[in-house]
Amino acid sequence: MSPDVESRGSLLTLFLCGDVMTGRGVDQVLPHPSDPRIHEDYTKDAREYVRLAARANGPIPAPVDFAWIWGDALAELERARPDARIVNLETSVTRSDGYWRGKGIHYRMHPDNVPCILAARIDCCVLANNHVLDYGHRGLVETLETLARAGVRTAGAGRSLEEAARPAVIDVPGKGRVVVFGFGTETSGIPPAWAATGERPGVNFIDLSDATVGRIRRAIRRIKRPRDVVVASIHWGGNWGFEVPDAHVRFAHDLVHAGVDLVHGHSSHHVRPIELYGERLVLYGCGDFIDDYEGIGGYEAFRSDLSLAYFPAVDPAAGRLADLRMVPMQARNFRLRRAPVEDAKWLAATVDRESRRLGFRVKLERDAPLALRPDAPLCPRG
């Protein structure tokens, strides 16, 4: 059940979603496209992904404005008015041509296209993923500099391990703070060579060991204040399949015990199960939110064109989840639109089915617009 209006005013509401990939084909339709030359076996021209999308769903009126890619999600953001907006930005933002040799796919967005991130007023871009160094250390440093100049906080990557491990802190006057740690694992395709060190830029690269949990617990203790909501944003797991590895479940639970209030998992190309553990929300895989994958065949059964905009509301005094609203979206023409009713029903049924073994149930509410909500009290008494 949703909290009443009076109590909601004291809650911290977040916007979370799956991967935001504004490079390659998406970059080509924005006002300042990069050199379209890419280094893939499939094609050497990023504009081919624009052509694939056009063949699948009709032409894209390039150049589009910076807000285009968010589409109907902007109205949902305005409706929810979240206190903090957090995404996993899965691209390098750079002019560099020094692509990472031996890697099959490289994503790059031109720095002059960074207003597409600002169009959704994103507060924090998590960068601990398997594409942020696609254009090398130089590309990563330019990504960090570009986002900093734009006033966007970053987490999960840096010029050194100290910077990569440092959380982003979002102050919410009158309510508290949102503290975002970014982590990346080899299971998501991040090369171990991308790990930041004391002398080398890179990502906050972790394994799922007890020692890692111990380091995270100590980091949280050093920074966490009363009324802080701690988010662990993790790039982990493969692209396809609903099964959540037992190691991920154990690690998520360990993070909650270590002081994390919300686990934001990403890497999968489609939505994965949800869990409520210790009254804390665990999103094991949020799916892709923005990308250039339209028209690419294979894995259609997983419906990667569908995604969810997650709006959890957390009680900052206790760290517990007080409310959760999830809005079904669909990608068409490199733009998000509200998912049609039948697709929203499919998402609700799928998330409900896959989350059952973790004790979480979902229902579709027929409000305006359609939304998914938990199908049980979030904080039962007793």
WOJOFEN-V759969 format. One record per residue. N is the residue number from 1. PHI is phi in whole degrees, 0 to 359 (none if undefined). PSI is psi in degrees with one decimal (999 if undefined). D_LAST is the distance of its C-alpha to the last C-alpha in whole Angstrom. Layout:
n=[N & N]
phi=[PHI & PHI]
psi=[PSI & PSI]
d_last=[D_LAST & D_LAST]
This chain:
n=[1 & 2 & 3 & 4 & 5 & 6 & 7 & 8 & 9 & 10 & 11 & 12 & 13 & 14 & 15 & 16 & 17 & 18 & 19 & 20 & 21 & 22 & 23 & 24 & 25 & 26 & 27 & 28 & 29 & 30 & 31 & 32 & 33 & 34 & 35 & 36 & 37 & 38 & 39 & 40 & 41 & 42 & 43 & 44 & 45 & 46 & 47 & 48 & 49 & 50 & 51 & 52 & 53 & 54 & 55 & 56 & 57 & 58 & 59 & 60 & 61 & 62 & 63 & 64 & 65 & 66 & 67 & 68 & 69 & 70 & 71 & 72 & 73 & 74 & 75 & 76 & 77 & 78 & 79 & 80 & 81 & 82 & 83 & 84 & 85 & 86 & 87 & 88 & 89 & 90 & 91 & 92 & 93 & 94 & 95 & 96 & 97 & 98 & 99 & 100 & 101 & 102 & 103 & 104 & 105 & 106 & 107 & 108 & 109 & 110 & 111 & 112 & 113 & 114 & 115 & 116 & 117 & 118 & 119 & 120 & 121 & 122 & 123 & 124 & 125 & 126 & 127 & 128 & 129 & 130 & 131 & 132 & 133 & 134 & 135 & 136 & 137 & 138 & 139 & 140 & 141 & 142 & 143 & 144 & 145 & 146 & 147 & 148 & 149 & 150 & 151 & 152 & 153 & 154 & 155 & 156 & 157 & 158 & 159 & 160 & 161 & 162 & 163 & 164 & 165 & 166 & 167 & 168 & 169 & 170 & 171 & 172 & 173 & 174 & 175 & 176 & 177 & 178 & 179 & 180 & 181 & 182 & 183 & 184 & 185 & 186 & 187 & 188 & 189 & 190 & 191 & 192 & 193 & 194 & 195 & 196 & 197 & 198 & 199 & 200 & 201 & 202 & 203 & 204 & 205 & 206 & 207 & 208 & 209 & 210 & 211 & 212 & 213 & 214 & 215 & 216 & 217 & 218 & 219 & 220 & 221 & 222 & 223 & 224 & 225 & 226 & 227 & 228 & 229 & 230 & 231 & 232 & 233 & 234 & 235 & 236 & 237 & 238 & 239 & 240 & 241 & 242 & 243 & 244 & 245 & 246 & 247 & 248 & 249 & 250 & 251 & 252 & 253 & 254 & 255 & 256 & 257 & 258 & 259 & 260 & 261 & 262 & 263 & 264 & 265 & 266 & 267 & 268 & 269 & 270 & 271 & 272 & 273 & 274 & 275 & 276 & 277 & 278 & 279 & 280 & 281 & 282 & 283 & 284 & 285 & 286 & 287 & 288 & 289 & 290 & 291 & 292 & 293 & 294 & 295 & 296 & 297 & 298 & 299 & 300 & 301 & 302 & 303 & 304 & 305 & 306 & 307 & 308 & 309 & 310 & 311 & 312 & 313 & 314 & 315 & 316 & 317 & 318 & 319 & 320 & 321 & 322 & 323 & 324 & 325 & 326 & 327 & 328 & 329 & 330 & 331 & 332 & 333 & 334 & 335 & 336 & 337 & 338 & 339 & 340 & 341 & 342 & 343 & 344 & 345 & 346 & 347 & 348 & 349 & 350 & 351 & 352 & 353 & 354 & 355 & 356 & 357 & 358 & 359 & 360 & 361 & 362 & 363 & 364 & 365 & 366 & 367 & 368 & 369 & 370 & 371 & 372 & 373 & 374 & 375 & 376 & 377 & 378 & 379 & 380 & 381 & 382]
phi=[none & 287 & 292 & 288 & 299 & 297 & 288 & 297 & 299 & 265 & 274 & 263 & 259 & 246 & 250 & 228 & 204 & 280 & 297 & 250 & 246 & 256 & 265 & 47 & 295 & 298 & 303 & 290 & 264 & 281 & 297 & 231 & 293 & 287 & 308 & 287 & 294 & 231 & 232 & 240 & 292 & 289 & 207 & 252 & 225 & 300 & 292 & 297 & 288 & 291 & 295 & 300 & 296 & 294 & 295 & 281 & 225 & 102 & 293 & 254 & 282 & 289 & 283 & 270 & 281 & 295 & 278 & 309 & 298 & 277 & 49 & 292 & 297 & 295 & 294 & 292 & 296 & 295 & 294 & 280 & 47 & 294 & 283 & 213 & 241 & 232 & 226 & 267 & 271 & 259 & 198 & 278 & 244 & 200 & 267 & 299 & 259 & 278 & 291 & 284 & 294 & 85 & 258 & 283 & 226 & 226 & 250 & 214 & 243 & 293 & 303 & 288 & 266 & 299 & 302 & 293 & 284 & 292 & 300 & 260 & 52 & 291 & 273 & 217 & 254 & 281 & 241 & 279 & 213 & 268 & 227 & 290 & 253 & 301 & 246 & 76 & 295 & 298 & 295 & 294 & 298 & 294 & 300 & 299 & 294 & 295 & 293 & 297 & 298 & 279 & 83 & 260 & 287 & 229 & 212 & 94 & 208 & 189 & 285 & 207 & 298 & 301 & 289 & 294 & 274 & 286 & 284 & 276 & 240 & 249 & 280 & 240 & 307 & 84 & 237 & 152 & 226 & 249 & 249 & 247 & 261 & 248 & 227 & 229 & 239 & 295 & 296 & 268 & 98 & 285 & 295 & 305 & 294 & 276 & 296 & 292 & 230 & 297 & 243 & 231 & 295 & 168 & 259 & 280 & 270 & 229 & 253 & 254 & 273 & 298 & 296 & 296 & 301 & 297 & 295 & 294 & 300 & 293 & 296 & 294 & 298 & 290 & 249 & 288 & 246 & 303 & 72 & 271 & 251 & 262 & 250 & 256 & 259 & 235 & 265 & 208 & 81 & 281 & 280 & 232 & 109 & 273 & 294 & 260 & 301 & 303 & 296 & 290 & 298 & 299 & 294 & 300 & 297 & 297 & 296 & 300 & 296 & 277 & 117 & 281 & 260 & 205 & 256 & 250 & 268 & 208 & 132 & 295 & 277 & 214 & 293 & 238 & 298 & 239 & 220 & 247 & 234 & 57 & 66 & 250 & 278 & 237 & 258 & 283 & 194 & 267 & 77 & 280 & 251 & 233 & 197 & 241 & 270 & 301 & 89 & 274 & 281 & 105 & 63 & 300 & 298 & 274 & 52 & 290 & 285 & 260 & 210 & 234 & 266 & 264 & 233 & 280 & 247 & 245 & 281 & 290 & 288 & 240 & 81 & 272 & 286 & 256 & 199 & 213 & 234 & 231 & 256 & 289 & 234 & 223 & 270 & 215 & 59 & 59 & 214 & 272 & 228 & 298 & 294 & 300 & 305 & 296 & 288 & 297 & 297 & 298 & 298 & 299 & 295 & 290 & 296 & 297 & 299 & 282 & 268 & 301 & 292 & 261 & 80 & 245 & 237 & 229 & 227 & 262 & 265 & 266 & 270 & 242 & 275 & 301 & 211 & 261 & 220 & 302 & 260 & 193 & 301 & 285 & 229 & 297 & 284 & 97]
psi=[139.9 & 145.3 & 155.9 & 169.7 & -41.9 & -45.3 & -30.3 & -30.0 & -22.4 & -4.3 & 154.6 & 115.8 & 131.8 & 153.1 & 125.1 & 153.2 & -178.1 & -160.4 & 136.5 & 105.9 & 100.7 & 17.2 & -168.8 & -114.7 & -39.2 & -44.5 & -33.5 & -24.0 & -7.6 & 169.2 & -23.4 & 71.6 & 146.4 & 169.6 & 124.8 & -6.5 & 126.8 & 177.0 & 65.8 & 156.3 & -34.7 & -46.7 & 156.4 & 10.1 & 116.9 & -23.9 & -14.8 & -31.6 & -28.0 & -41.9 & -39.9 & -45.3 & -39.6 & -39.0 & -33.3 & -41.5 & 10.8 & 164.3 & 151.8 & 127.1 & 62.8 & 145.6 & 138.2 & 163.8 & 168.6 & -26.3 & -12.4 & -47.7 & -27.7 & -26.5 & -128.4 & -14.3 & -27.6 & -39.3 & -36.5 & -37.6 & -40.9 & -38.0 & -44.2 & -29.0 & 58.1 & 149.7 & -23.9 & 137.3 & 116.8 & 127.9 & 157.7 & 109.4 & 107.3 & 60.5 & 155.9 & 144.8 & 93.6 & 157.2 & -6.3 & 141.5 & 1.8 & 73.2 & 156.5 & 112.2 & 143.5 & -2.4 & 133.9 & -25.0 & 138.0 & 127.5 & 134.1 & 134.4 & 140.1 & 136.4 & -28.7 & -7.5 & 5.0 & -20.7 & -17.5 & -27.0 & -39.8 & -25.3 & -29.5 & 8.2 & 48.1 & 132.2 & -36.1 & 128.8 & 116.3 & 133.7 & 5.5 & 79.7 & 179.8 & 20.2 & -6.5 & -22.5 & 22.9 & -26.9 & 36.3 & -175.8 & -36.8 & -42.3 & -37.6 & -45.3 & -40.5 & -35.8 & -48.3 & -44.2 & -41.5 & -45.9 & -38.4 & -43.2 & -31.8 & -5.0 & 18.6 & 126.6 & 155.3 & 156.0 & 148.6 & -3.8 & 153.6 & 179.7 & -12.5 & 169.3 & -38.2 & -44.3 & -39.1 & -33.0 & -10.8 & 130.7 & 155.4 & 139.4 & 122.1 & 112.3 & 132.7 & 96.4 & 132.9 & -7.9 & -46.5 & -149.6 & 152.6 & 122.7 & 117.4 & 116.6 & 137.1 & 132.3 & 145.2 & 143.5 & 157.8 & -26.2 & -19.1 & 1.6 & 8.2 & 121.5 & 136.5 & -27.9 & -12.6 & -4.5 & 131.0 & 147.4 & -176.0 & -25.3 & -4.3 & 134.6 & 154.3 & -164.0 & 161.9 & 85.8 & 125.5 & 160.2 & -178.8 & 37.6 & 166.8 & -34.8 & -38.8 & -43.4 & -40.4 & -41.8 & -40.8 & -40.4 & -43.7 & -38.4 & -39.9 & -42.8 & -33.6 & -31.2 & -25.0 & 131.0 & 166.8 & 138.9 & 18.7 & 138.1 & 117.9 & 123.8 & 128.3 & 109.7 & 116.1 & 128.4 & 110.1 & 156.1 & 169.7 & -178.9 & -31.5 & 148.6 & 140.5 & -17.0 & 131.9 & 121.5 & 144.5 & -33.7 & -33.8 & -40.9 & -46.5 & -43.0 & -42.0 & -43.8 & -41.2 & -37.3 & -40.9 & -45.2 & -26.2 & -7.2 & 5.3 & 137.6 & -19.4 & 130.3 & 120.3 & 93.8 & 142.7 & 169.0 & -39.0 & 147.8 & 0.1 & 165.4 & 144.4 & 179.1 & 162.9 & 148.2 & 149.3 & 113.3 & 123.3 & 34.9 & 15.3 & 141.4 & 132.8 & 114.5 & 108.3 & -25.1 & 118.8 & -3.6 & 176.1 & 142.5 & -52.6 & 130.3 & -174.7 & 33.3 & -0.8 & 134.0 & -6.8 & 122.2 & 162.9 & 143.4 & 27.6 & -27.1 & -22.2 & -8.2 & 58.0 & -7.2 & -15.0 & 143.9 & 175.5 & 137.4 & 117.5 & 131.0 & 77.5 & 142.0 & 123.9 & 138.2 & 108.7 & -19.7 & -30.1 & -15.8 & 1.8 & 153.9 & 125.0 & -25.4 & 151.4 & 125.4 & 133.9 & 122.5 & 120.6 & 131.3 & 159.7 & 138.4 & 127.5 & 126.7 & 39.5 & 35.4 & 141.3 & 136.8 & 158.7 & 134.2 & 139.1 & 160.9 & -46.7 & -36.0 & -36.6 & -39.3 & -40.6 & -44.2 & -45.4 & -45.7 & -38.6 & -48.2 & -38.9 & -47.3 & -45.8 & -19.8 & -9.7 & -40.1 & -15.9 & 7.5 & 17.6 & 136.2 & 149.6 & 145.1 & 159.4 & 122.2 & 136.4 & 56.0 & -169.5 & 106.2 & -176.9 & 144.7 & 154.8 & 142.9 & 158.5 & 142.6 & 36.8 & 157.2 & 138.4 & -32.2 & 73.9 & 148.3 & 158.2 & 999]
d_last=[17 & 19 & 18 & 21 & 24 & 24 & 21 & 23 & 25 & 24 & 22 & 25 & 26 & 27 & 30 & 30 & 32 & 34 & 37 & 40 & 43 & 46 & 49 & 52 & 52 & 50 & 52 & 55 & 54 & 53 & 56 & 57 & 57 & 57 & 60 & 59 & 60 & 58 & 58 & 56 & 58 & 57 & 59 & 60 & 60 & 56 & 57 & 57 & 53 & 54 & 57 & 54 & 52 & 54 & 56 & 52 & 51 & 54 & 56 & 54 & 56 & 56 & 56 & 53 & 52 & 49 & 46 & 47 & 45 & 42 & 43 & 40 & 38 & 39 & 38 & 35 & 35 & 36 & 33 & 30 & 32 & 30 & 30 & 31 & 33 & 33 & 35 & 37 & 40 & 42 & 46 & 48 & 50 & 53 & 57 & 57 & 59 & 58 & 56 & 54 & 57 & 55 & 52 & 53 & 51 & 51 & 49 & 51 & 51 & 54 & 52 & 54 & 51 & 48 & 48 & 46 & 43 & 44 & 44 & 40 & 40 & 38 & 37 & 37 & 38 & 37 & 40 & 39 & 40 & 43 & 45 & 45 & 48 & 50 & 53 & 53 & 52 & 54 & 52 & 49 & 51 & 52 & 48 & 47 & 50 & 50 & 46 & 46 & 49 & 47 & 44 & 42 & 40 & 40 & 37 & 38 & 42 & 44 & 48 & 47 & 44 & 43 & 43 & 41 & 38 & 38 & 35 & 36 & 34 & 34 & 33 & 32 & 33 & 31 & 28 & 28 & 29 & 29 & 30 & 31 & 32 & 34 & 35 & 37 & 37 & 40 & 38 & 39 & 43 & 43 & 46 & 46 & 49 & 47 & 45 & 45 & 47 & 48 & 51 & 50 & 49 & 46 & 42 & 39 & 40 & 37 & 36 & 33 & 33 & 31 & 34 & 33 & 30 & 31 & 33 & 31 & 28 & 31 & 32 & 29 & 29 & 32 & 32 & 28 & 28 & 25 & 24 & 26 & 24 & 26 & 27 & 28 & 31 & 32 & 35 & 34 & 35 & 38 & 39 & 38 & 35 & 32 & 31 & 29 & 30 & 28 & 29 & 28 & 25 & 25 & 26 & 24 & 21 & 23 & 24 & 20 & 20 & 24 & 23 & 23 & 21 & 22 & 25 & 28 & 29 & 33 & 36 & 36 & 38 & 35 & 31 & 29 & 26 & 23 & 19 & 16 & 16 & 13 & 13 & 17 & 19 & 22 & 25 & 27 & 30 & 31 & 34 & 37 & 37 & 41 & 44 & 47 & 46 & 48 & 50 & 49 & 49 & 47 & 43 & 43 & 40 & 38 & 39 & 39 & 40 & 37 & 34 & 31 & 31 & 28 & 26 & 23 & 22 & 20 & 19 & 21 & 20 & 17 & 18 & 15 & 17 & 16 & 19 & 21 & 24 & 27 & 30 & 33 & 36 & 39 & 42 & 46 & 49 & 47 & 45 & 41 & 41 & 38 & 37 & 39 & 37 & 37 & 37 & 33 & 32 & 33 & 31 & 28 & 29 & 30 & 27 & 24 & 26 & 27 & 23 & 21 & 22 & 20 & 17 & 18 & 19 & 22 & 24 & 27 & 27 & 30 & 30 & 33 & 34 & 32 & 28 & 26 & 22 & 19 & 18 & 15 & 12 & 12 & 9 & 7 & 4 & 0]
